[in-house]
Amino acid sequence: MARRRERAGWAFVAPNVAAVVVFLLFPLAVSLYLSMQSWDLFSAPRFVGVANYRRLFASDPLFLIALRNTAVFTVLTLVPTVVIGLAVAAVLNRKLAGIGIFRTIVFLPLVASTVAMAVVWRFIFTTDDGLLNIMLGWVGIDPLPWLTDPDWALVSLSIVTVWKSVPFATVILLAAMQGVPETLYEAARIDGAGPLRRFWSVTLPLVRGPLSFVFVITIINSVQAFDQAYALTGGNGGPETGTYLLGIMLFQNAFGFYEVGYAAALAWVIFAILLVLTLLQLRFARRAEVEL
């Protein structure tokens, strides 16, 4: 009977295991193999060992530019996403008439196509007659070069990404806030705690786990950002190298220069960066839980 149950269990999980092997483990193994090859998609791959990694770190200045831009972009995206997500979730975590309509409106960007919304934002950021510069003109502010200046282009890309990321963060944090027992808030009110004090001392400690999850997912999405950057500023990471992110660099080398082995090496470097950042975040989160 035990063996029969074991075979039945393996039969149930076999499709998922096969999917993981075919669509996850096999591509990972192939990409690791390609990262040690020189391949242009047309000729036979040629083994070069760690030459692709050595070139990436020692002789490619664009890698440092992409790494710096990605780091700045991650910070510009992470902080507003978490702060705004927390604020919006706290506002929506109320029993008010018509609150469901506001929740629906807030969550709409979550289901919008990333490329489509980037195209719309591109028209909004137009320097001469863009909606944003028109609104700034109403308050006496001169037009800003949102997409034509390298520094402002990265800020513009961060704004679009935050607009896209906040609904997801809000969904996670709102679900966590709705699981906080109401008795804790009542006890805090009896002790004389105001709204901000209740949020700081009751809500934040109890949503620390989901908040850590939002941190990790936002960092991963920022480091892997490609589609919104490509649709907003083009596939060259312009203007100049203002939005030249790691995702743009990977795309250029793989499908622009046909250096597939070099692009695979870059992909594994991105994977290593994300792994280290995720492990550090999980370690800090566990340490904070222990301190509580």
N, C-alpha and C positions, 0 to 999 in steps of 0.2 A: 504493500500500500504506500509506504514511504517513497519507494522508487517511482511508483506510478505518479504520485503527486509531484515529485521532482521533475520527471519528464514533462508533465503537463505545464509546470511552471516555466521550464525552458522553452516549451512550444509557444507559450504566450509572449515571452519576451524576445523570442528569436527575431521577429520582424524589426523591432526597435534596435536590437543589437546589430543586425545586418545593415540597417540604415546608418548607424553610427560608424560602422566599419567602412561602408562604401562612400558616404558623403562627408565624413570627418577625418577618420584616421588615415584612410588611403590618400586623400588630397594633402594632408599634412606630411605624410611620408614622401610623396612626390615633390612637394615644394621644398622640403629639406634636401632631397637629392638634387633638384635643379639649382639650389643655392650654391652648390659646389661645382656647377657646370657653367660653361660659356655656350649659350644657345641663342640663336636669332630667329627661331621658328622655322627656318628653311633648311639649314644644314644640320648635320648630326651634332648632338651635344658633345662637348669636349671637357673633360675633367680638369678643373683648375684648383681644386682644394679650397683653401680659405682665401684665395686671391680676391674674390668678390667682397668679402668682409674687410680685408686689408685695404682695398681701394675705397670702400665706403668710409672708413674711419680716418684714413691717412691722406687721401689725395682727392677727395671730392668736396670742394667748398660748399656746394649746394646742399649737401647733407646737413652741415652745421646751420645753414640758413633755414632749411626746412625744420630742423629740430628746434631752433629758437622760435620761429614763428608758431610752431605747434604748441610749445610751452606757453607762450604768451596768449595764444588763442584759447588754450585750455583754462587758464586762470580767468580770462575775460568771460568765459562761458560758465565755468563752474560756480563762481561766487554769486553772480546774479541769479542763476538757475535755482540754487539752493535757497537763497534769501527770498526771492519772489515766490518760489514754490511753497515755502513755509508760510509766508504771509497770506497767499491766496488760499491755501488749505485751511488756515486758521479762520479766515473770513467765511469760507464755505461750510465750515464745521459748525453751523448754527441752525436752529430750528426757526426759520423765518418763512413767511408767505412768499411763494414764488422762487425759493432758493434753487429749486430744480432747474429752472430756466437759466439762471446765472451759471450753474454748474455745467450745463450743456454748452453754453457759449464759451466758457473757459476751455472746455475740452476739445473744441472744434479743430484747433491747429494740430492736434494729435493725429487726426485722420486725414489731414491734407497731404497731398503729394509733395515731397521735398523739392523736387525740381520745379513743379508748378508754382509753389509759393516763392521759391527763389527768383523765378522770372518776374512775378508780381512785385517782389521787393526791389528788383532791379529798376523797374519803372519808378517806384517810390523814391529811390535814391538818386535819380537823375539830377545832375547838378543844375541845369538851367530851369527846367519846368517840372521837377519832381515834387510830389505832394509834400514830402518832408521839408524841403527847402522853402516851399510856398508857405507852410505853416510857421516855419522859423521867421520868415519875412514879416509875418503879422505882428511879431513881438520885437521887431527891429534887429534881428540877427542876420548877418550876411549869409549867402548860400555857402554851404560846406561841400568840399570835394569828396563826397562819400565814397565813390568808386574810382576816382582818378588819382587820388593821393595814396601812396603805399600804406602809410600809417592809418589813415581813415578807412581804407579798404578793409583792413583787418578788423577794425572796430565795427564796420558795417556787417561783415561776415559774422562777428560775434553776436550782434543784435539779432540777426536772422536766426541763428542757432539757438539763442536763448528763447526767442519767441516760439520756436519749435519744441524746445526741451521742457519748458515750464509745465505744460499740461501733463506730461508723463510724471514729472516729479510731484505735481499736485495730486494726481490720482493715488500714488503710493503713500504720500504723507497724509492725505485725507482719510484713506482707509485705516491707517495706523491711529490717527487721532480719534476716529470713531470707535476704536476699540479701547480707549482709555476709560476706566470706570468713572461714572459720574459722581460716585461717593467721594472720590479723591478731590474733585473740584469743590464739592460741598464742604468738605473738611477744611480746605484751604480758605474758602469764603468765611467760614466760622472763625478761623484764625486771623481774619482781617486782610488776607492777601488780595490785591487788586488784579485786574486782568493781565497786566504784563508779568506780575509776579507769579500768577498761576501758570502762565504760558512757560516761563523760564524754569520754574521749580517742579511743575507737574507734567506738562505736555512734553517738553524737550527730552527729559530723561527717559520717558516711556516710549518715545518714537526714535530712540537713538539707533536701533537696529535698522529699521527702514530708511532712516536718514543716511546711514552708512552705505546702504544699498544704492541710494540715489547718487551718492558721491562716486561710487565705483562705476556705475553705469554711465554717468555724465562724463567722467574722465575717459572711459573707453570710447564713447561716441565722439568725443572731441579729438582724441588722438587719431581715430580712424576716419575723421571727417573728409569727405571727398565730393559727394554729389552736390551739396549746397555751394561749395566753393567753385566747382566746375560750372554750375549753372549761373552763379552770380558774377564771377569775375573771369570765366574762361578757363581753358585747360592748361594755361601756362603759368598760373599762379600770380598773375599781374594785378595791378600795374607794377612794373619792374618785378620785384620778388616779394611784394607786400603780402600776398596771400599764398605764397609757395609753401604749402603744408606737406607733411610726410605722405598723405594720401595722393596729392597731386604729383609728387616726385615718383611714387611707385607707378602711377598710371602712365606717366611720361616714359619711364624707362621700359615698361613692359609693352606698351602699345604704340608709343611714339618712336622710340629708338630701337625697339625689338631686342632689348637686352634682358631676356627673360630670367637668366640666371642671376644677374645683378638685382633685378626687381624682387626675385624670390629671397635673396639675402636681406634686402631691405625689409621685406615682409616679416622675416624672422627677427630682425632687430626690433621692429615695432612690437611684435609679440613679446619679446623679452622685456621691453620697457613697460608694457601693460601688465605683465605678470609681476614685475617688481612693485609697481605702483599699487596694484590690487592687494598684494601680500602685505605691504606696509599699511594700507588703509585698514585691512582686516585685523592686523596686529594692534593698531591704535584703538580700534573699536572694541576689541576684546579687553584691552587694558582698561579702557573707560568703564566697561561693564563690571570688571572686577572691583574697581574703585568705588562704584555705586553700591 
